[in-house]
Amino acid sequence: MTIIDMHTDQNLNGASVYIGMMSGTSLDGVDGVLVRLPATDKDHMELLGSAYIPFSEELRQQASQLQQPGANEIHREALLANDLAQSYFTCVHSLLAHHPELGVKAIGVHGQTIRHRPELGFTRQTNNPALLAELTGIDVIADFRSRDVAAGGQGAPLVPAFHRAIFAQKGECRVVANIGGISNISVLAADGKTTGFDTGPGNVLMDYWIKQHQGVSYDADGAWAAQGAVNDALLARLMDEPYLQQAPPKSTGRDLFHADWLLSHLHALPTMAAVNIQATLCAFTAHSLAQAILKNAAQTQTVYVCGGGAYNSTLMKMLAVALKDAGANTEVQSTAQLGVAPEHVEALAFAWLAQQFCLRQAGNLPEVTGAKGLRVLGALYPA
């Protein structure tokens, strides 16, 4: 499938317009896209517009606090869901501001993951899709993970099916690495097979650490990490995490990689400079990704990175070096090289998943999630 940039004049027969929105583990804000999708994957996908709505500090704190058990959770989650719906509505309004004439078929929205425990049979993406449907007057498709979990799957990652649809190249092994709060990979094998799983932390630990010591939400371009030196003892401890050795299908999140997890490792070692810890956390993301790629896609020719991590040049360099040091002849590039901006990929995926729901076609890959079979994902909240 070819991605056509916005403002194209091409008319796509049999296509419908969808909105996709994603707010991820990084808790930074909402990425949204307005896209015209063809009825099959043999034609073109037309990106009509994009928008980003940052979360307020209060909303970030509300979502972060719900990652762990606490008092009055039901009340706090309900209020957070309402606030999220308002942010999603603002994103929809921004997307349609320049295209008021378009009739949107449906909105696909992921919601904000606050708990992910597929081993216990549940995953929780808080949201109020009924309110969003009321505010927008557009059908909303939400709760994409639950059906896969009900079928015995991990419910994550869901993006590999979309990655296969738009990024796969026959006869070439590619890896698409999404580095958000958590990192995941899609292995697009040369023979058409697709696998994928969460590899470990992406930006979540780095974001936490720089917030504590620099008072900012993220390490722009990895500039602070670049000033530090990687601590080999700490990196070895972090890489010894059992999850990293676990065979896929598997998925993870803040339920495992959180502040207390990191602090428990730091307390076991002599005190070190905060900037060196940031450098080591960056290396941890790079090395855990490289290890997963080498174990599961050793023949990969190119790793295409999307998500916020694609804009962290220190992380991108560390990933390339980690692969090279292991003897891999693998390039590391941004998905921009394939015509899709890194920040748009996941939002596009949820527009695509909304279309799959509307067409009553499967959105999961059992070989990725471990579900018993193909399933139509999502729940409809009519306008």
The 8 nearest C-alpha neighbors of each residue, nearest first, counted from 0:
[[1, 165, 43, 40, 41, 42, 2, 164],
 [0, 2, 43, 44, 3, 165, 42, 338],
 [1, 3, 44, 43, 45, 338, 4, 0],
 [4, 2, 45, 44, 46, 1, 5, 43],
 [3, 5, 46, 2, 45, 7, 6, 47],
 [4, 6, 47, 46, 7, 48, 3, 45],
 [7, 5, 47, 8, 4, 46, 48, 45],
 [8, 6, 5, 9, 4, 3, 45, 47],
 [7, 9, 10, 6, 5, 11, 45, 3],
 [8, 10, 7, 11, 45, 3, 6, 43],
 [11, 9, 12, 8, 7, 14, 45, 13],
 [10, 12, 14, 9, 13, 37, 43, 35],
 [13, 11, 14, 10, 37, 38, 15, 42],
 [12, 14, 38, 37, 11, 15, 36, 39],
 [13, 15, 37, 36, 12, 38, 11, 35],
 [16, 14, 35, 36, 104, 17, 37, 13],
 [15, 17, 35, 103, 34, 104, 36, 102],
 [18, 16, 105, 103, 34, 104, 350, 106],
 [17, 19, 106, 33, 350, 32, 107, 34],
 [20, 18, 350, 346, 107, 349, 32, 31],
 [21, 19, 31, 346, 108, 30, 107, 349],
 [20, 22, 346, 30, 109, 29, 23, 108],
 [23, 21, 29, 28, 111, 30, 110, 26],
 [24, 22, 25, 26, 21, 111, 180, 179],
 [23, 25, 180, 26, 181, 179, 112, 203],
 [24, 26, 180, 23, 27, 203, 179, 202],
 [27, 25, 24, 28, 23, 59, 22, 54],
 [28, 26, 25, 54, 53, 29, 59, 22],
 [27, 29, 53, 54, 52, 22, 26, 30],
 [30, 28, 22, 52, 51, 21, 53, 31],
 [29, 31, 51, 21, 20, 50, 346, 22],
 [32, 30, 20, 50, 49, 346, 19, 51],
 [33, 31, 49, 19, 18, 48, 346, 34],
 [34, 32, 18, 48, 47, 17, 49, 46],
 [35, 33, 46, 47, 17, 45, 16, 32],
 [34, 36, 16, 45, 15, 44, 14, 17],
 [35, 37, 44, 14, 15, 16, 34, 38],
 [36, 38, 14, 39, 13, 42, 44, 43],
 [37, 39, 14, 13, 36, 40, 15, 42],
 [38, 40, 37, 41, 42, 36, 14, 13],
 [41, 39, 42, 0, 164, 37, 38, 43],
 [40, 42, 39, 0, 43, 37, 38, 1],
 [43, 41, 40, 0, 37, 39, 44, 1],
 [42, 44, 1, 0, 2, 45, 37, 3],
 [43, 45, 2, 36, 35, 3, 1, 37],
 [46, 44, 3, 35, 34, 47, 2, 43],
 [45, 47, 34, 5, 4, 48, 3, 33],
 [48, 46, 5, 34, 33, 45, 6, 35],
 [49, 47, 33, 32, 46, 5, 94, 50],
 [48, 50, 32, 31, 33, 94, 51, 47],
 [51, 49, 31, 30, 94, 90, 32, 93],
 [50, 52, 30, 29, 31, 53, 90, 28],
 [51, 53, 29, 28, 90, 54, 50, 30],
 [54, 52, 28, 27, 29, 51, 55, 86],
 [55, 53, 28, 27, 58, 59, 56, 52],
 [54, 56, 58, 57, 59, 53, 28, 27],
 [55, 57, 59, 58, 60, 54, 61, 27],
 [58, 56, 60, 55, 59, 61, 54, 62],
 [57, 59, 61, 55, 60, 56, 54, 62],
 [60, 58, 56, 62, 57, 61, 26, 63],
 [59, 61, 63, 57, 58, 62, 64, 56],
 [62, 60, 58, 64, 59, 63, 57, 65],
 [63, 61, 65, 59, 60, 64, 58, 66],
 [62, 64, 60, 66, 65, 61, 59, 113],
 [65, 63, 61, 66, 62, 60, 67, 69],
 [64, 66, 62, 67, 63, 113, 61, 68],
 [65, 67, 113, 64, 63, 114, 62, 253],
 [66, 68, 65, 64, 69, 254, 63, 114],
 [69, 67, 65, 66, 70, 72, 64, 71],
 [70, 68, 72, 67, 71, 65, 64, 66],
 [69, 71, 72, 68, 73, 75, 74, 65],
 [70, 72, 74, 73, 75, 69, 76, 68],
 [73, 71, 75, 74, 70, 76, 69, 65],
 [74, 72, 76, 75, 71, 77, 70, 78],
 [73, 75, 77, 72, 76, 71, 78, 79],
 [76, 74, 72, 78, 77, 73, 79, 71],
 [75, 77, 79, 73, 78, 74, 72, 80],
 [78, 76, 80, 74, 79, 75, 73, 81],
 [77, 79, 81, 75, 80, 76, 82, 74],
 [78, 80, 76, 82, 81, 77, 83, 75],
 [81, 79, 126, 83, 77, 127, 78, 82],
 [82, 80, 84, 78, 79, 83, 127, 77],
 [83, 81, 79, 85, 84, 80, 78, 86],
 [82, 84, 86, 80, 85, 81, 79, 87],
 [85, 83, 87, 81, 86, 131, 82, 127],
 [84, 86, 88, 82, 83, 87, 89, 81],
 [87, 85, 83, 89, 88, 84, 90, 82],
 [86, 88, 84, 90, 89, 85, 83, 91],
 [87, 89, 85, 91, 90, 86, 84, 92],
 [90, 88, 86, 92, 87, 91, 93, 85],
 [89, 91, 87, 93, 88, 92, 52, 94],
 [92, 90, 88, 94, 93, 89, 95, 87],
 [91, 93, 89, 95, 90, 94, 96, 88],
 [94, 92, 90, 96, 91, 95, 89, 50],
 [93, 95, 91, 92, 96, 50, 49, 48],
 [94, 96, 98, 92, 97, 99, 93, 91],
 [97, 95, 93, 98, 94, 92, 99, 91],
 [96, 98, 95, 99, 94, 93, 48, 100],
 [97, 99, 95, 100, 96, 101, 94, 47],
 [100, 98, 95, 101, 96, 97, 102, 94],
 [99, 101, 98, 102, 95, 97, 103, 96],
 [102, 100, 99, 98, 103, 16, 95, 104],
 [101, 103, 104, 100, 16, 99, 15, 17],
 [104, 102, 16, 17, 105, 101, 137, 18],
 [103, 105, 17, 16, 15, 102, 138, 106],
 [106, 104, 138, 17, 139, 103, 137, 107],
 [105, 107, 18, 139, 19, 17, 140, 138],
 [106, 108, 19, 353, 140, 350, 349, 141],
 [109, 107, 20, 141, 110, 19, 21, 106],
 [108, 110, 21, 141, 142, 20, 111, 107],
 [109, 111, 124, 126, 125, 108, 112, 22],
 [112, 110, 124, 125, 22, 113, 23, 126],
 [113, 111, 124, 123, 114, 125, 110, 24],
 [112, 114, 66, 123, 65, 124, 111, 125],
 [115, 113, 123, 112, 122, 66, 116, 254],
 [114, 116, 122, 123, 117, 121, 252, 254],
 [117, 115, 118, 119, 121, 122, 114, 120],
 [116, 118, 120, 121, 119, 153, 122, 115],
 [119, 117, 116, 120, 121, 153, 115, 151],
 [120, 118, 117, 116, 121, 122, 115, 148],
 [121, 119, 117, 118, 148, 116, 149, 122],
 [122, 120, 117, 116, 119, 148, 123, 115],
 [121, 123, 115, 116, 114, 117, 145, 124],
 [122, 124, 114, 112, 113, 125, 115, 121],
 [125, 123, 112, 111, 110, 113, 126, 122],
 [124, 126, 111, 110, 80, 123, 112, 113],
 [125, 127, 80, 110, 128, 83, 84, 124],
 [126, 128, 80, 130, 129, 84, 81, 131],
 [127, 129, 131, 130, 126, 132, 139, 380],
 [130, 128, 132, 131, 127, 380, 133, 139],
 [129, 131, 133, 128, 132, 127, 134, 84],
 [130, 132, 128, 134, 133, 84, 129, 135],
 [133, 131, 382, 129, 135, 136, 130, 137],
 [134, 132, 130, 131, 136, 135, 129, 382],
 [133, 135, 131, 132, 136, 130, 88, 137],
 [136, 134, 137, 132, 133, 131, 88, 91],
 [135, 137, 382, 132, 133, 134, 138, 131],
 [138, 136, 382, 135, 132, 105, 139, 106],
 [139, 137, 381, 382, 105, 132, 380, 106],
 [138, 140, 106, 380, 105, 132, 379, 107],
 [141, 139, 379, 107, 378, 377, 353, 106],
 [140, 142, 377, 108, 378, 143, 109, 107],
 [143, 141, 377, 144, 378, 145, 109, 124],
 [144, 142, 377, 376, 141, 145, 109, 146],
 [143, 145, 154, 147, 142, 146, 148, 155],
 [146, 144, 148, 147, 143, 149, 142, 154],
 [147, 145, 149, 148, 144, 376, 150, 143],
 [146, 148, 154, 150, 152, 149, 145, 144],
 [149, 147, 152, 154, 145, 151, 150, 146],
 [150, 148, 146, 147, 151, 145, 120, 152],
 [151, 149, 147, 370, 148, 371, 152, 146],
 [150, 152, 370, 148, 149, 371, 147, 369],
 [370, 153, 151, 148, 369, 368, 147, 154],
 [152, 154, 368, 155, 117, 148, 250, 249],
 [153, 155, 144, 148, 147, 152, 368, 145],
 [156, 154, 157, 153, 250, 368, 144, 196],
 [155, 157, 158, 196, 154, 197, 368, 159],
 [158, 156, 155, 159, 363, 160, 154, 362],
 [157, 159, 161, 160, 156, 162, 348, 345],
 [160, 158, 162, 185, 161, 157, 163, 195],
 [161, 159, 163, 162, 158, 364, 164, 363],
 [162, 160, 164, 158, 163, 159, 348, 165],
 [163, 161, 159, 166, 164, 165, 160, 158],
 [162, 164, 167, 160, 161, 166, 165, 159],
 [165, 163, 161, 162, 166, 160, 167, 40],
 [166, 164, 0, 162, 163, 167, 161, 1],
 [165, 167, 162, 163, 164, 168, 337, 0],
 [168, 166, 163, 187, 165, 169, 164, 162],
 [169, 167, 171, 170, 166, 189, 172, 173],
 [168, 170, 171, 189, 167, 191, 190, 172],
 [169, 171, 189, 168, 190, 172, 188, 191],
 [172, 170, 189, 169, 168, 173, 188, 300],
 [171, 173, 188, 189, 299, 187, 300, 298],
 [174, 172, 187, 299, 301, 302, 300, 186],
 [173, 175, 186, 302, 185, 187, 303, 176],
 [174, 176, 303, 185, 184, 302, 304, 177],
 [177, 175, 184, 304, 183, 303, 174, 178],
 [176, 178, 305, 306, 183, 182, 304, 184],
 [179, 177, 182, 308, 306, 201, 176, 307],
 [178, 180, 181, 306, 201, 307, 182, 202],
 [179, 181, 25, 203, 24, 202, 201, 200],
 [180, 182, 201, 200, 179, 199, 252, 178],
 [183, 181, 178, 201, 200, 177, 198, 199],
 [184, 182, 197, 198, 177, 196, 176, 178],
 [183, 185, 176, 195, 175, 196, 177, 186],
 [186, 184, 195, 175, 159, 174, 194, 187],
 [185, 187, 174, 194, 193, 195, 188, 173],
 [188, 186, 193, 173, 172, 167, 174, 185],
 [189, 187, 172, 192, 190, 191, 186, 193],
 [188, 190, 170, 171, 172, 191, 169, 187],
 [191, 189, 188, 192, 170, 169, 171, 172],
 [192, 190, 188, 189, 193, 187, 169, 167],
 [193, 191, 188, 190, 187, 194, 189, 186],
 [192, 194, 187, 186, 188, 191, 185, 195],
 [195, 193, 367, 186, 185, 366, 192, 187],
 [194, 196, 185, 367, 184, 186, 159, 193],
 [195, 197, 183, 249, 184, 156, 250, 248],
 [196, 198, 183, 250, 182, 199, 251, 249],
 [197, 199, 183, 182, 288, 196, 291, 287],
 [200, 198, 182, 197, 181, 287, 201, 243],
 [201, 199, 181, 182, 284, 203, 202, 180],
 [200, 202, 181, 182, 180, 178, 179, 284],
 [201, 203, 180, 205, 204, 206, 179, 200],
 [202, 204, 180, 206, 205, 201, 25, 200],
 [205, 203, 207, 206, 202, 208, 280, 200],
 [204, 206, 208, 202, 207, 203, 280, 277],
 [207, 205, 217, 203, 204, 209, 208, 202],
 [208, 206, 204, 210, 205, 209, 203, 211],
 [207, 209, 205, 211, 210, 206, 204, 212],
 [210, 208, 212, 213, 211, 206, 207, 205],
 [209, 211, 214, 215, 207, 208, 216, 213],
 [212, 210, 208, 209, 214, 213, 207, 215],
 [211, 213, 209, 210, 214, 208, 273, 215],
 [214, 212, 209, 210, 215, 211, 208, 216],
 [213, 215, 210, 212, 211, 209, 216, 217],
 [216, 214, 210, 213, 217, 209, 218, 211],
 [215, 217, 210, 206, 214, 209, 218, 207],
 [218, 216, 206, 215, 219, 209, 210, 205],
 [217, 219, 221, 220, 223, 222, 209, 206],
 [218, 220, 221, 217, 222, 311, 223, 310],
 [219, 221, 311, 222, 312, 310, 218, 313],
 [222, 220, 218, 313, 311, 224, 219, 223],
 [221, 223, 225, 220, 224, 219, 218, 226],
 [224, 222, 226, 225, 221, 218, 274, 227],
 [225, 223, 278, 277, 221, 226, 227, 222],
 [224, 226, 222, 223, 227, 221, 313, 278],
 [227, 225, 223, 224, 222, 274, 228, 278],
 [228, 226, 275, 274, 278, 224, 225, 229],
 [227, 229, 275, 278, 230, 226, 279, 274],
 [228, 230, 279, 278, 275, 231, 227, 282],
 [229, 231, 233, 232, 279, 234, 228, 275],
 [232, 230, 234, 233, 235, 229, 279, 236],
 [233, 231, 235, 234, 230, 236, 268, 237],
 [232, 234, 236, 235, 230, 231, 237, 279],
 [233, 235, 231, 237, 236, 232, 279, 238],
 [234, 236, 238, 232, 233, 237, 231, 239],
 [237, 235, 233, 239, 234, 238, 232, 264],
 [236, 238, 234, 239, 235, 240, 233, 283],
 [237, 239, 235, 240, 236, 234, 283, 287],
 [238, 240, 236, 237, 241, 235, 243, 244],
 [239, 241, 238, 242, 237, 243, 236, 244],
 [242, 240, 243, 244, 239, 245, 238, 237],
 [243, 241, 245, 244, 240, 199, 251, 246],
 [242, 244, 241, 245, 240, 198, 199, 287],
 [245, 243, 241, 242, 246, 240, 239, 291],
 [244, 246, 242, 243, 241, 247, 249, 248],
 [245, 247, 244, 248, 249, 243, 242, 196],
 [248, 246, 249, 196, 245, 367, 195, 250],
 [247, 249, 368, 369, 367, 196, 246, 250],
 [248, 250, 247, 196, 197, 153, 251, 246],
 [251, 249, 197, 155, 196, 153, 156, 248],
 [250, 252, 197, 255, 199, 249, 254, 115],
 [253, 251, 254, 255, 181, 256, 115, 250],
 [252, 254, 256, 255, 257, 66, 251, 24],
 [253, 255, 252, 256, 114, 257, 115, 66],
 [256, 254, 253, 252, 257, 251, 260, 242],
 [255, 257, 253, 260, 254, 252, 200, 258],
 [256, 258, 253, 260, 259, 255, 261, 254],
 [257, 259, 261, 260, 262, 256, 207, 204],
 [258, 260, 262, 261, 257, 263, 256, 264],
 [261, 259, 257, 263, 258, 262, 256, 264],
 [260, 262, 258, 264, 259, 263, 265, 257],
 [263, 261, 265, 259, 264, 260, 266, 258],
 [262, 264, 266, 260, 261, 265, 259, 267],
 [265, 263, 262, 267, 261, 266, 260, 236],
 [264, 266, 262, 267, 268, 263, 261, 233],
 [267, 265, 263, 264, 268, 262, 269, 270],
 [266, 268, 264, 265, 263, 269, 262, 270],
 [269, 267, 265, 266, 270, 264, 233, 232],
 [270, 268, 271, 267, 266, 265, 233, 232],
 [269, 271, 268, 272, 265, 266, 273, 267],
 [272, 270, 269, 273, 275, 276, 268, 230],
 [271, 273, 275, 274, 276, 270, 227, 277],
 [272, 274, 276, 275, 271, 277, 212, 208],
 [273, 275, 227, 277, 276, 272, 224, 278],
 [276, 274, 227, 228, 278, 272, 277, 273],
 [275, 277, 279, 273, 274, 278, 280, 272],
 [278, 276, 274, 280, 224, 275, 279, 205],
 [277, 279, 224, 275, 281, 227, 229, 276],
 [280, 278, 229, 282, 276, 281, 277, 230],
 [281, 279, 283, 277, 282, 278, 205, 276],
 [280, 282, 278, 279, 284, 283, 314, 277],
 [281, 283, 279, 285, 280, 284, 286, 278],
 [284, 282, 280, 286, 281, 285, 287, 279],
 [283, 285, 281, 287, 282, 201, 286, 200],
 [286, 284, 318, 282, 288, 283, 287, 317],
 [287, 285, 289, 283, 288, 284, 282, 290],
 [288, 286, 290, 284, 289, 285, 283, 291],
 [287, 289, 291, 285, 286, 290, 198, 284],
 [288, 290, 286, 292, 291, 287, 322, 293],
 [291, 289, 287, 293, 288, 292, 286, 294],
 [292, 290, 288, 294, 289, 293, 295, 287],
 [291, 293, 289, 296, 295, 290, 294, 288],
 [292, 294, 297, 290, 291, 296, 295, 289],
 [295, 293, 291, 292, 296, 290, 297, 289],
 [294, 296, 292, 293, 291, 297, 186, 290],
 [297, 295, 292, 298, 299, 293, 294, 186],
 [296, 298, 293, 299, 295, 294, 292, 327],
 [299, 297, 296, 300, 172, 327, 293, 329],
 [300, 298, 172, 173, 296, 297, 301, 329],
 [299, 301, 329, 172, 173, 298, 330, 328],
 [302, 300, 330, 329, 173, 299, 331, 303],
 [303, 301, 174, 331, 175, 330, 173, 332],
 [302, 304, 175, 332, 333, 334, 176, 331],
 [305, 303, 333, 176, 309, 334, 177, 175],
 [306, 304, 341, 177, 309, 334, 333, 176],
 [307, 305, 178, 341, 179, 342, 177, 308],
 [306, 308, 309, 179, 310, 178, 342, 305],
 [307, 309, 178, 311, 310, 306, 179, 305],
 [308, 310, 307, 305, 304, 311, 306, 333],
 [311, 309, 308, 307, 220, 312, 219, 306],
 [310, 312, 220, 221, 308, 314, 313, 309],
 [311, 313, 315, 314, 220, 310, 316, 221],
 [314, 312, 221, 316, 311, 315, 317, 225],
 [313, 315, 317, 311, 316, 312, 281, 318],
 [316, 314, 312, 318, 313, 317, 319, 311],
 [315, 317, 319, 313, 318, 314, 312, 320],
 [318, 316, 314, 320, 319, 315, 285, 321],
 [319, 317, 285, 321, 315, 316, 320, 314],
 [318, 320, 316, 322, 317, 321, 331, 323],
 [319, 321, 323, 317, 322, 318, 324, 316],
 [322, 320, 318, 324, 323, 319, 317, 286],
 [323, 321, 325, 319, 327, 320, 324, 289],
 [322, 324, 320, 326, 327, 325, 321, 319],
 [325, 323, 321, 326, 322, 320, 327, 319],
 [326, 324, 322, 323, 327, 321, 293, 320],
 [327, 325, 323, 324, 328, 322, 321, 329],
 [328, 326, 323, 322, 329, 325, 297, 324],
 [327, 329, 323, 326, 330, 300, 322, 299],
 [330, 328, 300, 301, 327, 299, 331, 322],
 [329, 331, 301, 302, 332, 300, 328, 319],
 [332, 330, 302, 319, 301, 303, 329, 333],
 [333, 331, 303, 304, 302, 330, 334, 336],
 [332, 334, 304, 303, 335, 336, 309, 305],
 [335, 333, 336, 303, 337, 339, 304, 341],
 [334, 336, 340, 339, 338, 333, 337, 341],
 [337, 335, 334, 338, 333, 332, 339, 303],
 [338, 336, 334, 335, 339, 166, 333, 303],
 [337, 339, 335, 336, 2, 340, 334, 4],
 [338, 340, 335, 334, 337, 341, 344, 343],
 [339, 341, 335, 343, 342, 334, 338, 344],
 [342, 340, 305, 306, 343, 334, 344, 339],
 [343, 341, 306, 340, 344, 307, 305, 30],
 [344, 342, 340, 346, 341, 345, 347, 339],
 [345, 343, 347, 346, 341, 342, 348, 339],
 [344, 346, 348, 347, 343, 21, 349, 158],
 [347, 345, 20, 19, 21, 348, 349, 343],
 [348, 346, 350, 344, 345, 349, 19, 343],
 [349, 347, 345, 351, 346, 350, 161, 352],
 [348, 350, 352, 19, 107, 351, 346, 347],
 [349, 351, 19, 347, 107, 353, 18, 348],
 [352, 350, 348, 354, 349, 353, 347, 355],
 [353, 351, 349, 355, 354, 350, 362, 348],
 [354, 352, 107, 350, 356, 351, 355, 140],
 [353, 355, 357, 351, 356, 352, 358, 350],
 [354, 356, 352, 360, 358, 353, 357, 359],
 [357, 355, 359, 353, 354, 358, 375, 360],
 [356, 358, 354, 359, 355, 353, 360, 105],
 [357, 359, 355, 360, 356, 354, 38, 353],
 [360, 358, 356, 357, 355, 375, 361, 354],
 [359, 361, 355, 358, 375, 356, 362, 374],
 [362, 360, 375, 374, 373, 363, 355, 376],
 [361, 363, 375, 376, 352, 355, 374, 360],
 [364, 362, 361, 373, 157, 374, 365, 160],
 [363, 365, 367, 366, 160, 368, 373, 362],
 [366, 364, 370, 369, 368, 367, 372, 373],
 [365, 367, 364, 369, 368, 194, 193, 248],
 [368, 366, 194, 195, 365, 364, 248, 369],
 [369, 367, 152, 153, 365, 248, 370, 366],
 [368, 370, 152, 365, 366, 248, 367, 153],
 [152, 371, 369, 365, 151, 150, 372, 368],
 [372, 370, 150, 151, 365, 369, 152, 373],
 [373, 371, 370, 365, 374, 150, 364, 369],
 [372, 374, 361, 363, 365, 364, 375, 371],
 [373, 375, 361, 376, 363, 372, 362, 147],
 [374, 376, 361, 360, 362, 356, 359, 377],
 [377, 375, 143, 362, 146, 374, 356, 361],
 [376, 378, 143, 142, 141, 140, 356, 379],
 [377, 379, 141, 140, 142, 380, 143, 376],
 [380, 378, 140, 139, 381, 377, 141, 138],
 [379, 381, 139, 129, 138, 140, 128, 132],
 [382, 380, 138, 379, 139, 132, 137, 129],
 [381, 138, 137, 136, 132, 133, 380, 139]]
